[in-house]
């Protein structure tokens, strides 16, 4: 039964875009849900694939929207990408098709950001780039033709914006590059289970006490399935009931929005 199962959870992994807010507007129940978790001594991590902003920028945005969170409540695909890269080569030279915020995040982790694709580049990193221009696309194709290792922060195809509209996300940029070069990246972030395993160990909370809440079937829900934890799909963002019926990724539970989970726990 959904009510009893949800009440037993000790840690909620919450997607941002389409789950807690859309663009610059909170979804009903978001603030109340976070405050209720604190009151009930439950933990939460804001787990986002959105690599267009650094963790500090994400924190600044959600605080400005009225959600009381701290740096330790944020875990992004950019942070996961940094962990992955460090395990291969610290202080690597990388070319980034991404925002200045993503570059800052990677630079702060000790990586050398190169603006000239003709340098001796170790990795090509693709993110959700809302500052994309044709030079970056051309440089990426040059590096891919050279055989440079190719990593993408996340596989999301679109990002929801207001009025039920969507814009291209990291996965769509990678699809364009695949068409041009016939090369696919290694994707980091959701749906890989590593992000959840890292958090479970960090928070010392077993997987059966964790739930992931999100609006994307092929990232949020697939991540929960891959990690073997409870997954809750909200219909406030990308996915519809029809999408769920057609998808191979079946969430444990489906609710209209985060407000429904708040009402269950209240």
C-alpha positions in Angstrom: 0.0 0.0 0.0 1.5 3.3 -1.1 0.7 5.2 2.2 2.5 2.8 4.5 5.4 2.2 2.1 6.0 6.0 1.7 5.7 6.6 5.5 8.5 4.1 6.1 11.0 5.9 3.9 13.8 7.8 5.6 15.4 9.5 2.6 13.7 11.1 -0.4 15.8 11.7 -3.6 14.0 14.6 -5.4 14.3 15.7 -9.0 14.1 19.4 -9.5 12.8 20.5 -13.0 9.3 19.2 -13.5 9.1 17.8 -9.9 9.6 20.7 -7.5 9.4 23.5 -9.9 8.9 24.4 -13.6 11.3 27.2 -14.7 10.8 29.9 -12.0 7.6 28.7 -10.5 7.2 26.2 -7.6 4.8 23.3 -8.0 2.1 23.3 -5.4 3.2 21.4 -2.2 7.0 21.6 -2.8 7.8 23.9 0.1 5.4 22.2 2.4 6.8 18.8 1.5 10.4 19.8 2.3 9.3 21.4 5.6 7.3 18.3 6.6 10.3 16.0 5.9 12.4 18.1 8.3 9.7 18.0 10.9 9.5 14.2 10.7 13.3 13.9 10.8 13.4 12.5 7.3 16.3 13.4 4.9 16.2 14.7 1.4 18.7 15.1 -1.5 17.8 17.2 -4.5 19.1 14.9 -7.2 19.3 16.6 -10.5 20.6 15.8 -14.0 20.5 19.5 -14.9 24.2 20.4 -15.5 23.5 23.9 -16.8 23.9 25.2 -13.3 26.6 24.5 -10.7 25.5 23.1 -7.3 25.8 26.6 -5.8 23.6 28.0 -8.6 21.0 25.3 -8.0 21.1 26.0 -4.3 20.7 29.8 -4.9 17.7 29.2 -7.2 15.8 26.9 -4.9 16.5 29.1 -1.9 15.2 32.1 -3.9 12.1 30.1 -4.8 11.4 29.6 -1.1 12.8 26.0 -0.5 15.0 25.9 2.6 17.9 23.6 1.6 21.7 23.6 2.2 24.7 22.6 0.0 24.7 19.1 1.4 21.1 18.6 0.1 22.3 19.0 -3.5 23.8 16.3 -5.7 24.1 17.0 -9.5 25.1 15.1 -12.6 28.0 17.6 -12.8 29.2 16.4 -9.4 28.8 12.8 -10.4 30.8 13.6 -13.6 33.6 15.1 -11.6 33.8 12.0 -9.4 33.9 9.8 -12.5 36.7 11.8 -14.1 38.8 12.0 -11.0 38.8 8.2 -10.8 40.3 8.2 -14.3 42.6 11.2 -14.3 42.9 14.1 -11.8 43.6 17.5 -13.3 42.7 16.3 -16.8 42.5 18.8 -19.7 38.9 18.9 -20.9 36.8 20.7 -23.5 33.3 21.5 -22.3 30.2 21.9 -24.4 28.3 23.4 -21.5 27.5 26.6 -19.6 30.0 28.7 -17.8 28.5 27.4 -14.5 29.4 23.8 -15.5 32.9 24.9 -16.4 33.2 26.6 -13.0 32.0 23.4 -11.3 34.6 21.3 -13.1 37.3 23.9 -12.7 36.7 24.0 -8.9 37.3 20.2 -8.9 40.8 20.7 -10.3 40.2 20.1 -14.0 41.9 22.3 -16.7 39.2 23.8 -18.9 40.5 24.3 -22.5 38.8 26.7 -24.9 40.9 25.7 -27.9 40.0 22.3 -29.3 43.4 22.0 -31.0 45.1 21.6 -27.6 45.9 18.1 -26.2 42.5 17.4 -24.8 41.9 14.4 -22.5 38.1 14.4 -22.4 35.2 16.0 -24.3 32.4 16.8 -21.8 28.8 17.6 -23.0 26.2 19.1 -20.7 22.8 20.8 -20.8 24.1 23.8 -22.7 21.7 26.8 -22.7 24.7 28.9 -24.0 25.3 26.6 -27.0 26.8 28.1 -30.2 28.0 26.7 -33.5 31.7 27.0 -32.6 31.2 24.5 -29.7 29.4 22.1 -32.0 32.2 22.3 -34.6 34.9 21.9 -31.9 33.1 18.9 -30.5 32.9 17.2 -33.9 36.7 17.9 -34.4 37.5 16.2 -31.1 35.2 13.3 -31.8 36.8 12.8 -35.2 40.2 12.7 -33.4 38.9 10.0 -31.1 38.9 12.0 -27.8 37.0 10.2 -25.0 33.4 11.4 -25.0 31.4 11.9 -21.8 27.9 13.4 -21.2 26.6 14.6 -17.9 23.1 13.2 -18.5 20.9 11.6 -21.1 17.8 13.9 -20.8 16.4 14.7 -24.2 14.3 17.7 -23.1 13.9 20.1 -20.2 10.4 21.3 -19.2 9.6 25.0 -19.3 6.4 26.9 -18.7 3.1 26.4 -20.5 3.8 22.7 -21.2 6.7 23.4 -23.5 10.1 21.8 -23.7 13.6 22.7 -24.8 16.5 20.4 -25.9 18.6 19.0 -23.1 22.0 17.3 -23.1 20.7 14.1 -24.7 19.4 16.0 -27.7 22.8 17.7 -28.2 24.5 14.3 -28.1 22.0 13.0 -30.7 23.0 15.8 -33.0 26.7 15.0 -32.5 26.0 11.3 -33.1 24.3 12.1 -36.4 27.4 14.2 -37.4 30.2 11.8 -36.2 28.6 8.4 -35.5 29.9 8.5 -31.9 27.9 8.1 -28.7 29.1 9.3 -25.3 29.3 7.6 -21.9 26.4 9.0 -20.0 26.8 9.9 -16.3 23.9 10.8 -13.9 20.5 9.3 -13.8 19.6 6.5 -14.7 23.0 5.1 -13.5 22.6 3.6 -10.1 26.0 4.9 -8.9 24.6 8.2 -7.8 22.1 6.4 -5.5 24.8 4.1 -4.1 27.0 7.0 -3.3 24.2 8.8 -1.4 23.1 5.6 0.4 26.6 5.1 1.7 27.1 8.8 2.5 23.9 9.0 4.5 24.2 5.5 6.0 20.6 4.7 4.9 19.8 1.3 3.3 18.2 1.2 -0.1 14.9 -0.1 1.1 14.5 3.1 3.1 15.0 5.3 0.1 12.5 6.6 -2.5 13.2 8.6 -5.7 10.7 11.1 -7.0 10.8 12.4 -10.5 9.0 13.2 -13.7 11.2 11.4 -16.3 10.7 7.7 -16.9 14.0 7.0 -18.7 16.1 8.9 -16.0 14.4 9.3 -12.6 12.3 6.1 -12.7 14.9 4.0 -14.5 17.5 5.1 -11.9 15.2 3.9 -9.1 14.7 0.6 -10.9 18.4 0.2 -11.5 19.1 0.8 -7.9 16.3 -1.4 -6.6 14.5 1.4 -4.7 11.0 2.7 -4.6 10.3 5.0 -7.5 7.5 7.6 -7.6 6.6 9.3 -10.9 4.9 12.7 -10.8 2.8 13.8 -13.7 3.7 17.5 -13.3 6.6 17.4 -15.8 7.6 15.4 -18.8 5.7 12.1 -18.4 2.0 11.4 -18.9 -0.1 8.4 -18.0 0.0 7.4 -21.6 3.8 7.5 -21.6 3.9 5.2 -18.6 1.7 2.7 -20.2 4.0 2.6 -23.2 7.3 2.6 -21.3 9.4 -0.3 -20.2 10.2 1.7 -17.1 7.3 1.2 -14.7 7.4 3.3 -11.5 6.4 1.8 -8.2 3.8 4.5 -7.8 2.3 7.3 -9.9 0.9 10.5 -8.4 -0.2 13.8 -9.9 2.4 15.9 -8.2 4.6 16.3 -5.1 1.6 17.7 -3.3 0.1 14.2 -3.3 3.2 12.8 -1.4 2.9 15.6 1.0 -0.7 14.7 1.7 0.2 11.1 2.3 2.9 12.0 4.8 1.0 14.7 6.5 
